Amino acid sequence: MKQTVTIDEWVARFRAIGLDDASMKRWHELFERENPAGHQAFLEWLGLSDERIAEIRARHQCTA
């Protein structure tokens, strides 16, 4: 996939619709729980390093 949106642009869109840090965390947790492969692909599309992707995915593992 070609990267067309930066992380900063994506976060700015989330903020523009009223998401705060807690809401964005819930979004990542839901994405990781419901579609881990899609979450991985999305993070890769954003151009993140393998290390950063692993850190984000580990941090958003839902225990519930």
MOPAC internal coordinates of N, CA, C and O (Angstrom, degrees):
PM7 1SCF
backbone

  N    0.0000 0     0.00 0     0.00 0    0    0    0
  C    1.4514 1     0.00 0     0.00 0    1    0    0
  C    1.5227 1   109.85 1     0.00 0    2    1    0
  O    1.2310 1   120.94 1   -40.10 1    3    2    1
  N    1.2980 1   115.80 1   139.90 1    3    2    1
  C    1.4575 1   119.92 1   177.44 1    5    3    2
  C    1.5219 1   109.69 1   -82.88 1    6    5    3
  O    1.2310 1   121.13 1   -46.06 1    7    6    5
  N    1.3388 1   115.45 1   133.94 1    7    6    5
  C    1.4634 1   119.63 1   178.07 1    9    7    6
  C    1.5184 1   108.82 1   -73.23 1   10    9    7
  O    1.2310 1   120.80 1   -55.19 1   11   10    9
  N    1.3112 1   116.08 1   124.81 1   11   10    9
  C    1.4560 1   120.39 1   179.69 1   13   11   10
  C    1.5244 1   112.74 1  -125.13 1   14   13   11
  O    1.2310 1   119.92 1   172.41 1   15   14   13
  N    1.3091 1   117.75 1    -7.59 1   15   14   13
  C    1.4641 1   122.79 1  -178.98 1   17   15   14
  C    1.5247 1   108.05 1  -135.24 1   18   17   15
  O    1.2310 1   120.67 1   -46.09 1   19   18   17
  N    1.3269 1   116.32 1   133.91 1   19   18   17
  C    1.4623 1   119.47 1   176.12 1   21   19   18
  C    1.5263 1   109.94 1   -84.53 1   22   21   19
  O    1.2310 1   120.87 1   -15.19 1   23   22   21
  N    1.3091 1   115.94 1   164.81 1   23   22   21
  C    1.4657 1   121.11 1   176.86 1   25   23   22
  C    1.5299 1   109.67 1   -59.68 1   26   25   23
  O    1.2310 1   120.64 1   135.90 1   27   26   25
  N    1.3250 1   116.37 1   -44.10 1   27   26   25
  C    1.4662 1   119.82 1  -179.21 1   29   27   26
  C    1.5265 1   111.56 1   -61.54 1   30   29   27
  O    1.2310 1   120.39 1   140.98 1   31   30   29
  N    1.3421 1   116.86 1   -39.02 1   31   30   29
  C    1.4693 1   119.92 1   177.52 1   33   31   30
  C    1.5240 1   110.48 1   -65.46 1   34   33   31
  O    1.2310 1   120.61 1   138.33 1   35   34   33
  N    1.3271 1   116.43 1   -41.67 1   35   34   33
  C    1.4658 1   120.62 1  -179.13 1   37   35   34
  C    1.5375 1   110.20 1   -63.20 1   38   37   35
  O    1.2310 1   120.59 1   133.58 1   39   38   37
  N    1.3273 1   116.49 1   -46.42 1   39   38   37
  C    1.4682 1   120.94 1   179.29 1   41   39   38
  C    1.5311 1   109.81 1   -62.80 1   42   41   39
  O    1.2310 1   120.37 1   140.08 1   43   42   41
  N    1.3181 1   116.89 1   -39.92 1   43   42   41
  C    1.4697 1   120.19 1   179.14 1   45   43   42
  C    1.5315 1   110.54 1   -61.47 1   46   45   43
  O    1.2310 1   120.18 1   142.52 1   47   46   45
  N    1.3194 1   117.25 1   -37.48 1   47   46   45
  C    1.4726 1   120.14 1   177.45 1   49   47   46
  C    1.5274 1   110.61 1   -66.92 1   50   49   47
  O    1.2310 1   120.62 1   137.53 1   51   50   49
  N    1.3105 1   116.41 1   -42.47 1   51   50   49
  C    1.4647 1   119.70 1   176.29 1   53   51   50
  C    1.5323 1   110.26 1   -59.20 1   54   53   51
  O    1.2310 1   120.66 1   133.78 1   55   54   53
  N    1.3150 1   116.35 1   -46.22 1   55   54   53
  C    1.4724 1   120.21 1  -179.60 1   57   55   54
  C    1.5338 1   110.57 1   -63.28 1   58   57   55
  O    1.2310 1   120.29 1   141.99 1   59   58   57
  N    1.3325 1   117.04 1   -38.01 1   59   58   57
  C    1.4589 1   121.36 1  -178.46 1   61   59   58
  C    1.5252 1   112.25 1   -63.41 1   62   61   59
  O    1.2310 1   120.32 1   152.70 1   63   62   61
  N    1.3339 1   117.00 1   -27.30 1   63   62   61
  C    1.4674 1   119.16 1   178.08 1   65   63   62
  C    1.5221 1   111.76 1   -97.31 1   66   65   63
  O    1.2310 1   120.86 1  -169.70 1   67   66   65
  N    1.3294 1   115.97 1    10.30 1   67   66   65
  C    1.4499 1   120.10 1   172.23 1   69   67   66
  C    1.5133 1   116.46 1    94.87 1   70   69   67
  O    1.2310 1   119.93 1  -170.05 1   71   70   69
  N    1.3333 1   117.74 1     9.95 1   71   70   69
  C    1.4678 1   118.39 1   178.44 1   73   71   70
  C    1.5199 1   110.44 1   -79.16 1   74   73   71
  O    1.2310 1   120.94 1   -48.27 1   75   74   73
  N    1.3153 1   115.80 1   131.73 1   75   74   73
  C    1.4505 1   121.30 1   173.40 1   77   75   74
  C    1.5339 1   107.90 1   -99.31 1   78   77   75
  O    1.2310 1   120.30 1     3.26 1   79   78   77
  N    1.3276 1   117.03 1  -176.74 1   79   78   77
  C    1.4651 1   120.53 1  -178.12 1   81   79   78
  C    1.5251 1   111.87 1   -58.29 1   82   81   79
  O    1.2310 1   120.18 1   138.67 1   83   82   81
  N    1.3291 1   117.26 1   -41.33 1   83   82   81
  C    1.4641 1   120.76 1  -179.41 1   85   83   82
  C    1.5270 1   111.00 1   -64.18 1   86   85   83
  O    1.2310 1   120.31 1   139.68 1   87   86   85
  N    1.3282 1   117.02 1   -40.32 1   87   86   85
  C    1.4683 1   121.25 1   178.87 1   89   87   86
  C    1.5252 1   110.99 1   -65.96 1   90   89   87
  O    1.2310 1   120.65 1   138.92 1   91   90   89
  N    1.3331 1   116.36 1   -41.08 1   91   90   89
  C    1.4658 1   119.69 1   178.59 1   93   91   90
  C    1.5236 1   110.81 1   -65.86 1   94   93   91
  O    1.2310 1   120.35 1   144.46 1   95   94   93
  N    1.3225 1   116.94 1   -35.54 1   95   94   93
  C    1.4689 1   120.36 1   176.20 1   97   95   94
  C    1.5270 1   109.77 1   -63.17 1   98   97   95
  O    1.2310 1   120.26 1   135.26 1   99   98   97
  N    1.3292 1   117.11 1   -44.74 1   99   98   97
  C    1.4731 1   120.23 1   177.79 1  101   99   98
  C    1.5228 1   111.28 1   -62.02 1  102  101   99
  O    1.2310 1   120.27 1   141.98 1  103  102  101
  N    1.3371 1   117.09 1   -38.02 1  103  102  101
  C    1.4612 1   121.32 1   178.19 1  105  103  102
  C    1.5259 1   110.40 1   -60.56 1  106  105  103
  O    1.2310 1   120.62 1   132.14 1  107  106  105
  N    1.3341 1   116.42 1   -47.86 1  107  106  105
  C    1.4666 1   120.54 1   178.07 1  109  107  106
  C    1.5280 1   110.87 1   -62.02 1  110  109  107
  O    1.2310 1   120.09 1   137.47 1  111  110  109
  N    1.3262 1   117.43 1   -42.53 1  111  110  109
  C    1.4700 1   120.82 1  -179.98 1  113  111  110
  C    1.5226 1   110.95 1   -61.79 1  114  113  111
  O    1.2310 1   120.39 1   136.74 1  115  114  113
  N    1.3301 1   116.86 1   -43.26 1  115  114  113
  C    1.4584 1   120.78 1   178.61 1  117  115  114
  C    1.5283 1   110.97 1   -64.11 1  118  117  115
  O    1.2310 1   120.52 1   134.48 1  119  118  117
  N    1.3187 1   116.62 1   -45.52 1  119  118  117
  C    1.4635 1   121.73 1   179.13 1  121  119  118
  C    1.5288 1   109.52 1   -59.75 1  122  121  119
  O    1.2310 1   120.32 1   132.88 1  123  122  121
  N    1.3214 1   116.99 1   -47.12 1  123  122  121
  C    1.4685 1   121.70 1  -178.65 1  125  123  122
  C    1.5239 1   111.15 1   -63.27 1  126  125  123
  O    1.2310 1   120.33 1   138.86 1  127  126  125
  N    1.3179 1   116.96 1   -41.14 1  127  126  125
  C    1.4630 1   120.74 1  -178.52 1  129  127  126
  C    1.5317 1   111.75 1   -70.78 1  130  129  127
  O    1.2310 1   120.30 1   134.65 1  131  130  129
  N    1.3209 1   117.03 1   -45.35 1  131  130  129
  C    1.4637 1   120.78 1  -173.41 1  133  131  130
  C    1.5254 1   114.13 1   -84.55 1  134  133  131
  O    1.2310 1   120.01 1   152.90 1  135  134  133
  N    1.3251 1   117.59 1   -27.10 1  135  134  133
  C    1.4620 1   120.23 1  -177.04 1  137  135  134
  C    1.5244 1   110.17 1  -154.04 1  138  137  135
  O    1.2310 1   120.24 1  -107.05 1  139  138  137
  N    1.3401 1   117.14 1    72.95 1  139  138  137
  C    1.4640 1   119.30 1  -177.37 1  141  139  138
  C    1.5321 1   113.44 1   -58.98 1  142  141  139
  O    1.2310 1   119.94 1   141.68 1  143  142  141
  N    1.3181 1   117.71 1   -38.32 1  143  142  141
  C    1.4662 1   119.74 1   179.22 1  145  143  142
  C    1.5292 1   110.73 1   -66.65 1  146  145  143
  O    1.2310 1   120.44 1   141.44 1  147  146  145
  N    1.3234 1   116.77 1   -38.56 1  147  146  145
  C    1.4593 1   120.71 1   177.05 1  149  147  146
  C    1.5148 1   111.78 1   -67.00 1  150  149  147
  O    1.2310 1   120.44 1   141.62 1  151  150  149
  N    1.3198 1   116.77 1   -38.38 1  151  150  149
  C    1.4639 1   121.51 1   177.14 1  153  151  150
  C    1.5243 1   109.34 1   -62.17 1  154  153  151
  O    1.2310 1   120.60 1   134.37 1  155  154  153
  N    1.3336 1   116.46 1   -45.63 1  155  154  153
  C    1.4663 1   121.84 1   177.43 1  157  155  154
  C    1.5328 1   109.79 1   -57.95 1  158  157  155
  O    1.2310 1   120.57 1   131.12 1  159  158  157
  N    1.3282 1   116.52 1   -48.88 1  159  158  157
  C    1.4644 1   120.63 1  -178.39 1  161  159  158
  C    1.5265 1   111.58 1   -62.55 1  162  161  159
  O    1.2310 1   120.23 1   140.44 1  163  162  161
  N    1.3249 1   117.17 1   -39.56 1  163  162  161
  C    1.4637 1   121.20 1   178.40 1  165  163  162
  C    1.5248 1   110.91 1   -62.14 1  166  165  163
  O    1.2310 1   120.58 1   133.64 1  167  166  165
  N    1.3295 1   116.49 1   -46.36 1  167  166  165
  C    1.4669 1   120.46 1  -179.74 1  169  167  166
  C    1.5241 1   111.14 1   -64.61 1  170  169  167
  O    1.2310 1   120.25 1   143.00 1  171  170  169
  N    1.3301 1   117.13 1   -37.00 1  171  170  169
  C    1.4698 1   120.86 1   175.45 1  173  171  170
  C    1.5294 1   110.04 1   -64.73 1  174  173  171
  O    1.2310 1   120.37 1   137.94 1  175  174  173
  N    1.3391 1   116.91 1   -42.06 1  175  174  173
  C    1.4569 1   122.13 1   179.74 1  177  175  174
  C    1.5284 1   111.17 1   -59.16 1  178  177  175
  O    1.2310 1   121.07 1   145.95 1  179  178  177
  N    1.3343 1   115.56 1   -34.05 1  179  178  177
  C    1.4638 1   119.64 1   177.24 1  181  179  178
  C    1.5280 1   112.59 1   -72.03 1  182  181  179
  O    1.2310 1   120.54 1   170.80 1  183  182  181
  N    1.3352 1   116.58 1    -9.20 1  183  182  181
  C    1.4612 1   120.34 1   177.27 1  185  183  182
  C    1.5116 1   114.78 1    86.17 1  186  185  183
  O    1.2310 1   120.28 1  -160.61 1  187  186  185
  N    1.3331 1   117.07 1    19.39 1  187  186  185
  C    1.4650 1   120.41 1   179.95 1  189  187  186
  C    1.5282 1   110.97 1   -74.02 1  190  189  187
  O    1.2310 1   121.13 1   -27.82 1  191  190  189
  N    1.3124 1   115.45 1   152.18 1  191  190  189
  C    1.4646 1   120.55 1   176.57 1  193  191  190
  C    1.5268 1   109.72 1   -71.37 1  194  193  191
  O    1.2310 1   120.84 1   -20.35 1  195  194  193
  N    1.3202 1   115.99 1   159.65 1  195  194  193
  C    1.4627 1   120.39 1   177.48 1  197  195  194
  C    1.5245 1   111.26 1   -57.56 1  198  197  195
  O    1.2310 1   120.60 1   141.65 1  199  198  197
  N    1.3296 1   116.45 1   -38.35 1  199  198  197
  C    1.4611 1   120.62 1  -179.45 1  201  199  198
  C    1.5273 1   111.05 1   -65.70 1  202  201  199
  O    1.2310 1   120.57 1   136.55 1  203  202  201
  N    1.3236 1   116.51 1   -43.45 1  203  202  201
  C    1.4764 1   120.88 1  -179.91 1  205  203  202
  C    1.5249 1   110.46 1   -66.03 1  206  205  203
  O    1.2310 1   120.42 1   139.67 1  207  206  205
  N    1.3337 1   116.80 1   -40.33 1  207  206  205
  C    1.4672 1   120.64 1   178.08 1  209  207  206
  C    1.5233 1   110.27 1   -61.53 1  210  209  207
  O    1.2310 1   120.48 1   134.30 1  211  210  209
  N    1.3223 1   116.69 1   -45.70 1  211  210  209
  C    1.4644 1   120.33 1   179.98 1  213  211  210
  C    1.5247 1   110.66 1   -61.09 1  214  213  211
  O    1.2310 1   120.32 1   139.71 1  215  214  213
  N    1.3258 1   117.00 1   -40.29 1  215  214  213
  C    1.4698 1   121.15 1  -179.94 1  217  215  214
  C    1.5310 1   110.61 1   -65.66 1  218  217  215
  O    1.2310 1   120.23 1   134.95 1  219  218  217
  N    1.3128 1   117.17 1   -45.05 1  219  218  217
  C    1.4739 1   120.62 1   179.75 1  221  219  218
  C    1.5197 1   110.53 1   -63.60 1  222  221  219
  O    1.2310 1   120.44 1   133.41 1  223  222  221
  N    1.3144 1   116.77 1   -46.59 1  223  222  221
  C    1.4576 1   119.71 1  -177.70 1  225  223  222
  C    1.5278 1   111.32 1   -65.06 1  226  225  223
  O    1.2310 1   119.99 1   140.35 1  227  226  225
  N    1.3305 1   117.63 1   -39.65 1  227  226  225
  C    1.4652 1   120.57 1   178.19 1  229  227  226
  C    1.5213 1   110.87 1   -65.40 1  230  229  227
  O    1.2310 1   120.28 1   139.38 1  231  230  229
  N    1.3097 1   117.07 1   -40.62 1  231  230  229
  C    1.4636 1   121.79 1  -178.69 1  233  231  230
  C    1.5248 1   111.87 1   -67.22 1  234  233  231
  O    1.2310 1   120.04 1   154.23 1  235  234  233
  N    1.3213 1   117.52 1   -25.77 1  235  234  233
  C    1.4530 1   120.87 1  -175.60 1  237  235  234
  C    1.5275 1   113.29 1  -106.48 1  238  237  235
  O    1.2310 1   120.54 1  -164.19 1  239  238  237
  N    1.3173 1   116.58 1    15.81 1  239  238  237
  C    1.4658 1   119.88 1   172.18 1  241  239  238
  C    1.5149 1   107.05 1   -65.58 1  242  241  239
  O    1.2310 1   120.13 1   -53.32 1  243  242  241
  N    1.2960 1   117.36 1   126.68 1  243  242  241
  C    1.4595 1   121.84 1  -178.62 1  245  243  242
  C    1.5282 1   109.12 1   -89.07 1  246  245  243
  O    1.2310 1   120.61 1   -48.65 1  247  246  245
  N    1.3028 1   116.44 1   131.35 1  247  246  245
  C    1.4598 1   120.75 1  -179.53 1  249  247  246
  C    1.5296 1   112.07 1   -92.26 1  250  249  247
  O    1.2310 1   120.02 1   169.18 1  251  250  249
  N    1.3315 1   117.57 1   -10.82 1  251  250  249
  C    1.4678 1   121.19 1  -178.71 1  253  251  250
  C    1.5067 1   111.30 1   -84.89 1  254  253  251
  O    1.2310 1   120.10 1   180.00 1  255  254  253

